[in-house]
C-alpha cells in the first residue's frame, strides 16, 4: 500500500470512528428513551397491512405526494438518498482499494447514471424546499405559515448539509474520474460511461493534473464521509431524526388507518378494570412517563412540516392549539426530562441530576384552568403559545381540540395526535378534575338521564307520534329478540330523538325506509347515549358505563345490522364497541339510502311530478353544497355515498366547497365541543358557514346532527349580520331526498 493510500485509509477511518461513535451513543440514548414508555398492545398485528403501509407511505411517499410540489421535492430527496447509499458503500470501499466497485453491479453504466441522476435530483429537491420555505416564511405570513413555530434555523442548516453531501460526492468522484483518465486506471468504477455529472466534473478538474486530482480525490472522499456521518449525528440531534424514526412509526402505527378508534385505557396488556384497577394503573397521561413507547416514537418522528397545523380548525380560528406545536412541546419536554426518566429508581443516578433536569421533571404536563380566557394574539410566545404557568401543554389548547382528525389524516409519518390529546384529557378529567365547567352538566346528564340534554327517557319515542306510518318498537309486541324479518335496527341516537332539527332527519329516514319496503325496528327507551361525548371529553369511566350497557342490550336483542343517522354514533358502535364485545354491521343512513336509490327501491320524482314536492315549491332546480362530517369522512372514509345520492337527485346541482372530502373543514362540534363555548379566536362553525355560503348554494346539505346545528347557527348569524332575507337552508341529505322521492307505495 502506498503512503498516500495509507494516509487516506487512516484519516478516513479516524473520521468514521469518531463520528460513528457519537452517532451510536445518540442512537442508544434514543432507543432507551423510546423503550422507557409504557407497553403497547396490538402494534405488531396485521403484518401484511403494515408491510403495505411501508411500501405505499414510506417508499411510495403516498401521503407526502398529497401536496404535489413539496411531495415531489421530498421524493427527490428520499429516493436520492436511497440510491446514493450505493455511493456510501463505494466511498468506504475506496478507502481500502482505489479500484473498488460494488460486486456484480458496481461497474454497470446504468448504476453510475442513476447515482448521478438522483444526486442532481437531490439538489433540485433541496432547491424546491428552499423556495417553499422562503415563499411561505413565518416572518412573512405569521400564524398562517405552516412553518410557524418550527425550528426553521435547523431546517436551513440541514438543507446546507445535504448540499454538502452532494458537492463533496461530485468532487471526490470527479477527481477520481480525472485520475483514471490521466493514468489509465480503473479507479473510477464507471469508465464505460453513465455517470454523466461525475464525468463532467472530472473533465473540469482534468487540467489540474494527476497529482492535484489525487489529493482532491482523497480530500473529497474524506469530506464526503465526514459530511455523511456528520449529517447522521446532526439528524439524530434534530427534527431530522425522523429519517430513521418515521419509517418505524409508520410500521407500528394503527392499521388499516392511523386515524383509528380511540383506544381504551390499558393496565399493562389488559384493558383497565375500573372497578378493581392495579395499584400502578395510570388513568390517561398525566406526565410524560405515562406515554407509551409508540407515543414516544410519535414525538421523535415529527418532521415539523406543519401540514397538521395548516389544517387544524382550532389553529385556523385563532385558538392556541397547534397539533404540531403540541407534539414539539411534548418532544422537547421528553428530551429535557430524559436524564430523570432514564435514572429510574437508581438513587445514585438521581443524585447526579442537574437542577435544570429536576426542575423539568417537576413541570406539570397540562396547565391548570384559568378564569380569564386569553384573547390577544400579541400574548403568544415565540412558539405561538399563551402563558400557561410553566406547564408543558396549554390548558386552553388541550380543550380546543375537536378530534376532527385532520392532523392525523395529513401527517406524512402517521403521528396519532388525537389519541395523545384525548389521553391527556382523560387524566385531566378523572384524576386532576381540571376541565371546562360546562362539561359538568354534560357528565351529569349522561349519567342520570342517558343523554347530553338531560331529557326524560320516555321522550325517545315522541317522534313516532309525528309520522303517518307504523314504526316497530322493540318489546312492544313482547319480542325477546329482533324478529328475523327485520333487516335493520334503526339507532335513532340522542340528537335524533330529542333535537328538533335532528328529529326531521329521523322522520325522513324512517319514511324513506318505509317507502322502500325496508323492515326496521327501533329500541325506543332501550337506547341510551353511545358515550361518544363522554369519551371525547375525557370521561372514560362514564363512557365505559354507557357503552357496556348498550352492548349488553344490543347483544341481548340480537342486533345484526344497524343503520344510524349520526356519524359519532356510527363511529362508536362500529369501531369502539368491539372493544367491549359488541360486533355489528353498521351503516350510515346516506350509505343505505344511496343503495336504495341505485337499486331502484326508491323512485325519484320527475318534472311532471313537481307539483307534488312536499314543500310546495314549483321547481326542483336548486344548487346544493355538501359538508363532509369529520366522523363520516376522515374517520370512516365515507365520502362518495352522500355525493352520489345528491347527484342522483333530479334537479340538484352539486357544487363543492374549496375544502372538501379529506380536506373538509370541521363544524366545530366534535371532541365534546358541542357543549362548550368558544371564547378564544373566531368561531369554527362561522368559518365553515362562510365557506358554504360563498358557493352561492341555496341549500347546504349535511349528514350529521351536530353539523346541522353548527352550520345552521353560522348561517343564521351571518344572514342577520349581512341582512340576507332568504339565507341558504341547512338540511340533512335524507330530508332533501325525501322531497324528491315518490312516497306513495
C-alpha positions in Angstrom: 0.0 0.0 0.0 1.4 3.4 -1.0 1.9 6.2 1.5 -0.9 8.2 0.0 -3.3 5.3 0.3 -2.2 4.6 3.8 -2.9 8.2 4.7 -6.3 8.1 3.0 -7.2 5.0 5.0 -6.0 6.3 8.4 -7.7 9.7 8.1 -10.9 8.1 6.7 -11.1 5.6 9.5 -10.4 8.2 12.1 -13.2 10.3 10.9 -15.5 7.3 10.8 -14.7 6.1 14.3 -15.1 9.5 15.9 -18.4 10.5 14.2 -19.9 7.0 14.2 -19.1 6.8 17.9 -21.1 9.9 18.5 -24.0 8.6 16.3 -24.1 5.2 18.1 -24.1 6.8 21.5 -27.0 9.0 20.5 -28.9 6.0 18.9 -28.6 4.1 22.2 -29.9 7.1 24.1 -32.9 7.4 21.7 -33.6 3.7 21.9 -33.5 3.7 25.7 -35.8 6.7 25.8 -38.4 5.3 23.4 -38.3 1.9 25.3 -38.9 3.7 28.6 -42.5 4.3 27.6 -45.4 2.2 28.8 -46.3 -1.1 27.0 -48.4 -1.0 23.8 -51.0 -3.5 22.7 -51.5 -4.7 19.1 -48.8 -2.8 17.4 -47.3 -5.8 15.6 -50.5 -7.5 14.5 -51.8 -7.4 10.9 -48.3 -7.6 9.5 -49.4 -7.7 5.9 -51.1 -4.3 6.3 -48.0 -2.9 8.0 -45.8 -4.0 5.1 -48.2 -2.5 2.7 -48.1 0.8 4.6 -44.3 0.8 4.5 -44.4 0.3 0.7 -47.1 2.9 0.0 -46.4 5.6 2.6 -42.6 5.3 3.1 -41.2 4.1 -0.2 -44.2 5.3 -2.3 -44.4 8.6 -0.4 -48.2 8.5 -0.8 -49.2 10.9 2.0 -46.4 13.3 1.1 -47.5 13.4 -2.5 -50.9 14.6 -1.4 -49.2 18.0 -1.5 -47.8 17.9 -5.0 -44.9 20.3 -5.1 -43.4 19.6 -1.6 -44.2 16.0 -2.2 -42.1 15.8 -5.4 -39.3 17.6 -3.6 -39.4 15.0 -0.8 -39.5 12.2 -3.3 -36.3 13.5 -5.0 -34.6 13.8 -1.6 -35.8 10.5 -0.2 -35.1 8.3 -3.2 -32.0 10.3 -3.9 -30.5 9.1 -0.6 -31.8 5.6 -1.2 -29.9 5.4 -4.4 -27.0 7.3 -3.1 -26.5 4.7 -0.4 -24.6 2.9 -3.1 -22.1 5.8 -3.2 -21.5 5.5 0.5 -20.5 1.8 0.0 -18.3 2.9 -2.8 -16.7 5.6 -0.7 -15.8 3.3 2.2 -14.6 0.7 -0.3 -12.3 3.3 -1.9 -10.6 3.9 1.4 -9.2 0.3 1.2 -8.9 -0.2 -2.6 -8.7 2.7 -5.2 -10.3 0.4 -7.8 -13.1 -0.8 -5.5 -16.5 -1.4 -7.2 -19.7 -3.0 -5.7 -19.7 -6.7 -6.7 -21.9 -7.6 -9.7 -23.4 -4.2 -10.3 -20.5 -1.9 -9.4 -19.4 -1.1 -13.0 -22.7 -1.1 -14.8 -23.2 2.2 -16.6 -26.8 2.3 -15.6 -25.8 2.3 -11.9 -23.5 5.3 -12.4 -26.2 7.1 -14.3 -28.8 6.5 -11.6 -26.4 7.6 -8.9 -25.6 10.9 -10.7 -29.2 11.4 -11.7 -30.5 11.2 -8.2 -27.7 13.3 -6.9 -28.8 16.0 -9.2 -32.4 15.4 -8.2 -31.5 15.8 -4.6 -30.1 19.3 -5.4 -33.3 20.1 -7.3 -35.3 18.8 -4.3 -33.4 21.0 -1.7 -33.8 24.0 -4.0 -37.5 23.4 -4.1 -37.6 23.1 -0.3 -35.7 26.4 0.0 -38.1 28.2 -2.3 -41.1 26.7 -0.4 -39.7 27.9 2.9 -38.9 31.4 1.5 -42.3 31.7 -0.1 -44.2 30.5 3.0 -41.9 32.1 5.6 -43.3 32.6 9.1 -41.7 36.1 9.0 -44.0 36.9 6.1 -47.2 35.0 7.0 -47.0 34.7 10.8 -49.5 32.1 12.1 -50.8 31.5 8.6 -47.4 29.8 7.7 -47.4 26.1 8.3 -43.7 26.6 9.4 -44.8 28.9 12.2 -43.1 27.6 15.4 -40.9 25.1 13.6 -37.2 25.1 14.1 -36.5 26.9 10.8 -32.9 27.6 11.5 -32.1 23.9 12.0 -34.0 23.2 8.8 -31.9 25.6 6.7 -28.7 24.1 8.2 -29.9 20.6 7.3 -30.5 21.7 3.7 -27.0 23.1 3.7 -25.6 19.8 5.0 -27.5 17.9 2.3 -26.0 20.2 -0.3 -22.5 19.5 1.2 -23.1 15.8 0.7 -23.7 16.2 -3.0 -20.9 18.6 -3.9 -18.3 16.6 -1.9 -19.6 13.5 -3.7 -19.1 15.1 -7.1 -15.7 16.5 -6.0 -14.4 13.0 -5.0 -16.0 11.2 -8.0 -14.9 13.9 -10.5 -11.3 13.8 -9.2 -11.4 10.0 -9.3 -12.6 10.1 -12.9 -9.8 12.6 -13.8 -7.1 10.4 -12.2 -8.4 7.4 -14.0 -8.3 9.1 -17.4 -4.8 10.5 -16.8 -3.3 7.3 -15.5 -5.4 4.8 -17.5 -6.6 3.1 -14.3 -9.9 1.7 -13.2 -10.1 3.9 -10.0 -13.4 5.3 -11.3 -15.9 2.4 -11.5 -17.9 3.7 -14.4 -15.3 4.2 -17.1 -17.8 2.8 -19.6 -20.0 5.9 -19.2 -23.3 6.6 -17.4 -22.1 8.8 -14.6 -22.6 11.9 -16.6 -22.3 14.5 -13.8 -19.2 12.9 -12.3 -17.6 12.8 -15.7 -18.4 16.4 -16.4 -16.9 17.4 -13.1 -13.8 15.2 -13.9 -13.3 16.9 -17.2 -13.4 20.3 -15.5 -10.8 19.1 -13.0 -8.6 17.3 -15.5 -6.4 20.3 -16.4 -5.2 20.4 -12.8 -3.1 17.3 -13.4 -2.8 13.9 -11.8 -1.1 14.9 -8.6 -3.6 17.6 -7.7 -6.5 15.4 -8.6 -5.2 12.6 -6.4 -5.2 14.9 -3.5 -8.6 16.3 -4.4 -9.8 12.7 -4.6 -8.7 12.0 -1.1 -9.8 15.3 0.3 -13.2 14.9 -1.4 -13.5 11.4 -0.1 -12.7 12.5 3.5 -15.1 15.4 3.2 -17.9 13.2 1.8 -17.5 10.6 4.6 -17.3 13.4 7.2 -20.3 15.2 5.9 -22.4 12.0 5.6 -21.6 10.9 9.2 -21.8 14.5 10.4 -25.2 14.7 8.9 -26.2 11.5 10.7 -25.1 12.9 14.0 -26.9 16.2 13.3 -30.0 14.4 12.3 -30.0 12.4 15.5 -30.0 15.6 17.5 -32.6 17.5 15.5 -36.0 17.1 13.9 -34.3 15.2 11.1 -34.1 12.1 13.3 -37.4 11.4 11.6 -35.3 9.9 8.8 -34.9 6.8 10.9 -37.9 7.2 13.3 -40.6 7.9 10.7 -40.4 4.5 8.9 -40.6 2.8 12.2 -43.5 5.0 13.3 -45.4 4.1 10.1 -44.6 0.4 10.6 -46.1 0.4 14.2 -48.9 2.9 13.5 -52.5 1.8 13.8 -53.8 -0.3 10.8 -55.6 -0.1 8.5 -55.6 3.7 9.3 -53.6 5.8 11.7 -56.8 7.7 12.4 -58.4 4.8 14.3 -60.9 4.4 17.0 -60.0 5.7 20.5 -58.2 3.0 22.4 -59.3 2.0 25.9 -57.1 2.7 28.9 -54.8 -0.3 29.4 -53.5 -1.7 32.6 -50.4 -3.4 31.3 -51.6 -5.7 28.5 -55.2 -5.8 29.7 -58.0 -3.2 29.4 -58.2 -1.3 32.7 -60.8 -2.7 35.1 -62.3 0.5 36.6 -63.8 -1.5 39.5 -60.5 -3.1 40.5 -57.5 -1.3 39.0 -54.0 -2.3 39.9 -52.0 -0.1 42.3 -49.8 1.2 39.5 -52.6 1.7 36.9 -52.5 5.1 35.1 -55.6 6.9 34.0 -54.7 8.7 30.8 -51.4 10.7 30.5 -50.6 12.9 33.5 -46.9 13.0 32.9 -44.6 12.3 30.0 -43.6 8.9 31.5 -47.2 7.8 31.1 -46.9 7.8 27.3 -46.4 4.5 25.6 -43.3 3.6 23.6 -45.3 4.2 20.5 -46.2 7.6 21.9 -42.6 8.4 22.4 -41.8 7.3 18.9 -44.6 9.6 17.6 -42.8 12.5 19.3 -39.5 11.6 17.8 -41.0 11.2 14.3 -42.4 14.8 13.9 -40.9 16.5 10.8 -42.2 19.9 11.9 -43.7 20.2 8.3 -46.8 21.9 9.7 -49.3 20.1 7.5 -51.3 19.3 10.6 -51.2 22.9 11.8 -52.3 24.2 8.4 -55.5 22.0 8.5 -56.3 22.3 12.2 -59.7 24.1 12.7 -58.7 25.4 16.1 -55.4 26.9 14.9 -57.1 28.4 11.8 -59.6 30.2 14.0 -57.1 31.8 16.4 -57.0 29.2 19.2 -53.7 28.3 20.9 -53.9 24.7 19.7 -51.5 23.6 17.1 -51.1 19.8 16.8 -47.5 20.4 15.5 -46.5 22.7 18.4 -48.1 20.3 21.0 -46.1 17.4 19.7 -42.9 19.6 19.6 -43.5 20.7 23.2 -44.0 17.1 24.3 -40.9 16.1 22.5 -38.8 18.9 23.9 -40.1 18.0 27.4 -39.3 14.3 26.8 -35.7 15.2 25.9 -35.2 17.6 28.8 -36.6 15.2 31.3 -34.8 12.2 29.8 -32.0 12.0 32.4 -34.6 11.8 35.1 -36.6 9.2 33.3 -33.6 7.0 32.5 -32.3 7.3 36.0 -35.4 5.4 37.1 -35.2 4.3 40.8 -31.4 4.5 40.9 -30.6 6.8 43.8 -27.0 7.3 42.7 -28.1 8.4 39.3 -30.8 10.6 40.7 -28.3 12.4 43.0 -26.3 13.4 40.0 -29.2 15.1 38.1 -28.8 18.8 37.5 -31.1 21.4 38.9 -32.4 22.1 35.4 -33.4 18.4 34.9 -35.1 18.3 38.3 -37.0 21.5 37.5 -38.1 20.0 34.2 -39.2 16.8 36.0 -41.4 18.9 38.3 -43.2 20.7 35.4 -46.9 19.9 35.1 -47.9 18.3 31.8 -51.0 20.4 31.4 -51.6 23.9 32.7 -54.4 24.5 35.2 -57.8 26.1 34.3 -57.9 29.9 34.5 -60.9 32.1 34.8 -59.8 34.8 32.3 -59.7 33.4 28.8 -56.8 34.6 26.7 -57.8 36.6 23.6 -54.9 38.9 22.4 -52.7 37.5 19.7 -49.8 39.5 21.0 -49.8 37.4 24.1 -48.5 34.4 22.3 -44.9 33.5 22.9 -42.4 32.8 20.1 -43.9 29.3 19.6 -47.4 30.5 19.3 -48.5 29.5 22.8 -50.1 31.5 25.5 -48.6 31.6 29.0 -49.7 28.6 31.0 -47.9 28.7 34.4 -44.9 26.8 33.2 -46.8 23.7 32.1 -45.8 21.8 29.0 -49.2 21.9 27.4 -51.6 24.8 27.5 -54.9 24.1 29.1 -56.9 26.0 26.5 -55.0 24.3 23.7 -55.9 20.9 25.0 -59.6 21.6 25.2 -59.7 23.4 21.9 -59.4 20.1 20.0 -62.5 19.0 18.1 -61.0 15.5 17.4 -61.7 16.1 13.7 -58.7 14.0 12.8 -57.3 16.5 10.2 -53.9 16.4 11.9 -53.6 12.6 11.7 -55.0 12.4 8.2 -52.5 15.0 7.0 -49.4 13.7 8.9 -47.0 12.1 6.5 -45.4 10.0 9.3 -48.7 8.8 10.9 -48.4 10.5 14.3 -51.6 9.8 16.3 -52.2 13.3 17.7 -55.8 12.8 18.7 -55.0 9.8 20.8 -52.5 11.8 22.8 -54.8 14.7 23.3 -57.7 12.5 24.4 -55.4 10.6 26.8 -54.3 13.9 28.4 -57.9 14.9 28.7 -58.7 11.6 30.5 -56.1 12.4 33.1 -57.4 15.9 33.5 -61.0 14.7 34.0 -60.6 11.5 36.0 -57.5 12.4 38.2 -57.0 16.2 38.2 -60.7 17.3 37.9 -59.4 20.1 35.6 -61.9 20.5 32.8 -64.3 23.2 31.4 -67.2 23.9 33.8 -69.8 23.3 31.1 -68.8 19.6 30.9 -70.1 19.1 34.5 -73.6 19.4 33.2 -72.9 17.1 30.3 -71.5 14.4 32.5 -74.4 14.7 35.0 -77.0 14.5 32.2 -75.3 11.5 30.6 -75.0 9.7 33.9 -78.5 10.4 35.2 -80.6 10.7 32.0 -78.6 8.8 29.4 -78.5 11.8 27.0 -76.5 15.1 26.9 -79.5 17.3 27.3 -81.0 15.7 30.4 -84.3 14.9 28.7 -86.5 12.2 30.0 -86.1 8.7 28.6 -89.7 8.4 27.6 -89.1 11.2 25.1 -87.1 8.9 22.9 -90.2 7.7 21.1 -92.1 11.0 20.8 -91.1 11.4 17.1 -93.0 8.3 16.3 -96.3 10.0 17.1 -95.5 12.6 14.4 -95.3 10.2 11.4 -98.1 8.7 9.4 -96.9 5.2 9.1 -96.2 2.4 11.6 -92.8 2.2 13.3 -91.9 -1.0 15.1 -90.5 -0.6 18.6 -88.7 -3.5 20.2 -90.6 -5.1 23.0 -94.0 -3.6 22.1 -95.1 -6.9 20.9 -93.3 -8.8 23.6 -90.3 -9.6 21.5 -87.2 -11.0 23.2 -85.1 -10.9 20.1 -85.3 -8.8 16.9 -87.6 -10.7 14.6 -86.0 -12.4 11.6 -88.0 -10.2 9.1 -86.4 -7.0 10.5 -83.5 -6.1 8.2 -82.2 -3.1 10.2 -82.2 -1.9 13.7 -82.6 1.9 13.4 -80.3 3.5 16.0 -82.0 6.9 16.5 -79.5 8.4 18.8 -79.9 11.2 21.3 -80.0 14.1 18.8 -82.3 12.1 16.5 -84.8 11.6 19.4 -84.6 15.0 21.2 -83.2 17.7 18.9 -85.9 19.3 16.7 -83.7 19.6 13.6 -82.3 16.1 14.0 -85.8 14.7 14.5 -86.7 15.9 11.0 -83.8 13.7 9.7 -85.0 10.8 11.9 -88.5 11.0 10.5 -87.3 11.4 6.9 -85.1 8.3 7.2 -87.9 6.3 8.7 -90.3 7.4 5.9 -87.8 6.6 3.2 -87.1 3.1 4.7 -90.8 2.6 4.9 -91.3 3.7 1.3 -88.6 1.4 0.1 -90.2 -1.5 1.9 -87.3 -2.0 4.4 -88.4 -3.6 7.6 -86.8 -1.8 10.5 -87.2 -1.5 14.2 -86.1 0.9 16.9 -85.1 0.3 20.5 -87.1 3.2 21.8 -86.5 3.7 25.5 -84.0 0.8 25.3 -81.5 3.2 23.8 -79.1 5.4 25.8 -76.2 7.6 24.6 -73.4 5.7 23.0 -70.9 7.5 25.2 -69.1 9.4 22.4 -69.4 12.8 24.1 -68.1 11.4 27.4 -65.2 9.6 25.8 -64.0 12.6 23.7 -64.4 14.8 26.7 -62.0 12.6 28.7 -64.5 10.8 30.9 -63.6 7.2 30.0 -65.2 5.8 33.1 -68.6 7.2 32.1 -68.1 6.0 28.5 -67.4 2.5 29.7 -70.6 2.5 31.8 -72.8 3.7 28.9 -71.1 1.6 26.2 -71.3 -1.6 28.3 -75.0 -1.0 28.9 -75.6 -0.6 25.2 -73.5 -3.6 24.2 -75.4 -5.8 26.6 -78.7 -4.6 25.2 -77.7 -4.9 21.6 -76.3 -8.4 22.2 -79.4 -9.5 24.1 -81.8 -8.3 21.4 -79.7 -10.0 18.7 -78.7 -6.9 16.7 -77.1 -7.7 13.4 -77.3 -4.8 11.1 -77.7 -1.2 12.4 -78.4 2.0 10.5 -77.6 5.3 12.1 -78.0 9.0 11.2 -75.2 10.3 13.5 -71.6 9.7 12.4 -70.5 9.9 16.0 -72.9 7.1 16.9 -71.7 5.1 13.9 -68.0 5.5 14.7 -68.6 4.5 18.3 -70.8 1.5 17.7 -68.9 0.2 14.6 -65.3 0.8 15.7 -65.3 1.2 19.5 -67.9 -1.2 20.8 -65.9 -4.2 19.6 -63.5 -3.3 22.4 -66.4 -4.4 24.7 -67.6 -7.4 22.8 -70.1 -5.6 20.5 -69.6 -6.5 16.9 -72.2 -5.3 14.4 -72.6 -4.3 10.8 -73.2 -0.6 11.0 -74.1 1.7 8.0 -74.8 5.4 7.8 -78.1 6.4 6.5 -76.6 8.1 3.4 -75.0 4.8 2.5 -78.2 2.8 2.8 -80.3 5.4 1.1 -77.8 5.7 -1.8 -78.1 1.9 -2.2 -81.9 2.0 -2.2 -81.8 4.7 -4.9 -79.3 3.0 -7.1 -81.2 -0.4 -6.9 -84.5 1.3 -7.7 -86.2 0.7 -4.4 -86.7 4.4 -4.1 -88.1 6.2 -7.1 -87.3 9.8 -7.9 -89.9 12.5 -8.9 -89.8 13.6 -12.5 -90.5 17.0 -14.0 -94.2 16.2 -14.3 -94.3 15.4 -10.6 -93.0 18.9 -9.5 -96.4 19.8 -8.1 -96.2 17.0 -5.6 -93.0 18.3 -4.0 -93.6 18.3 -0.2 -92.6 21.9 0.4 -94.9 23.2 -2.3 -92.2 24.7 -4.4 -92.8 25.0 -8.1 -89.4 23.8 -9.3 -86.9 21.1 -8.5 -84.0 23.1 -9.7 -81.5 24.3 -7.0 -77.9 24.5 -6.2 -76.7 22.4 -3.2 -73.3 22.2 -1.5 -72.3 19.3 0.8 -70.4 19.5 4.0 -68.4 16.4 5.0 -68.8 15.5 8.7 -65.4 14.7 10.2 -66.6 11.4 11.7 -68.2 10.3 8.5 -65.5 11.4 6.2 -62.0 11.4 7.6 -62.7 9.0 10.5 -64.7 6.4 8.4 -63.6 7.2 4.8 -67.2 7.7 3.6 -67.1 10.5 1.1 -68.9 9.3 -2.1 -72.3 7.8 -1.0 -73.7 11.2 0.1 -72.4 12.8 -3.0 -73.7 10.0 -5.3 -77.1 10.4 -3.5 -77.2 14.1 -4.1 -76.1 13.7 -7.7 -78.9 11.2 -8.4 -81.5 13.6 -7.0 -83.2 15.3 -10.1 -82.7 19.0 -10.3 -79.9 19.2 -7.8 -76.7 20.9 -8.9 -74.0 19.9 -6.5 -71.2 22.4 -6.0 -68.2 21.7 -3.8 -66.7 24.0 -1.2 -62.9 24.6 -1.7 -62.2 22.4 1.4 -64.0 19.1 0.8 -63.5 15.4 1.3 -60.2 14.7 3.0 -59.5 18.4 3.5 -63.0 19.3 4.7 -63.2 21.9 7.5 -64.7 20.9 10.8 -68.0 22.3 12.0 -66.5 22.7 15.5 -68.8 20.3 17.4 -66.7 17.2 17.8 -64.5 16.3 20.7 -67.2 17.3 23.2 -67.0 20.9 21.8 -70.8 20.8 21.0 -71.3 21.6 24.7 -68.5 24.1 25.1 -68.4 27.8 24.3 -65.8 29.3 22.1 -64.2 32.2 23.9 -60.9 32.4 22.1 -60.5 33.5 18.5 -63.3 33.2 15.9 -65.9 30.5 15.8 -65.1 27.4 13.8 -68.7 27.0 12.6 -68.8 30.5 11.2 -65.6 29.9 9.3 -67.2 26.9 7.7 -70.5 28.6 7.3 -68.9 31.5 5.4 -67.3 29.0 3.0 -70.6 27.2 2.4 -72.4 30.5 1.8 -69.7 31.6 -0.6 -70.7 28.8 -3.0 -74.0 30.5 -3.7 -75.9 27.4 -2.8 -79.5 27.7 -1.8 -79.2 24.6 0.4 -76.3 23.3 2.5 -76.6 19.5 2.8 -75.3 17.8 5.9 -75.2 14.2 7.2 -74.7 14.7 10.9 -76.9 16.3 13.5 -74.0 18.2 15.1 -73.1 19.7 11.8 -76.7 20.6 11.2 -76.9 22.6 14.4 -73.5 24.3 14.0 -73.9 25.3 10.4 -77.5 26.4 10.8 -76.3 28.7 13.7 -73.5 30.0 11.5 -75.7 30.8 8.5 -78.3 32.4 10.8 -75.8 34.7 12.4 -74.1 35.7 9.1 -77.5 36.3 7.4 -78.6 38.6 10.2 -75.3 40.5 10.1 -75.5 40.9 6.3 -79.2 41.5 6.1 -79.9 38.4 3.9 -83.6 37.8 3.9 -83.5 34.3 2.3 -80.4 32.6 3.6 -79.3 29.2 2.5 -81.2 26.4 4.2 -79.2 23.7 6.1 -80.8 20.4 5.5 -79.9 16.8 6.0 -79.3 14.7 2.9 -82.2 12.5 3.9 -84.6 15.4 4.2 -83.5 16.7 0.8 -84.0 13.3 -0.7 -87.5 12.9 0.8 -88.6 16.0 -1.1 -87.7 14.3 -4.4 -88.9 10.7 -3.8 -92.3 9.3 -4.6 -93.6 8.3 -1.2 -96.8 6.6 -2.2 -96.5 2.8 -2.3 
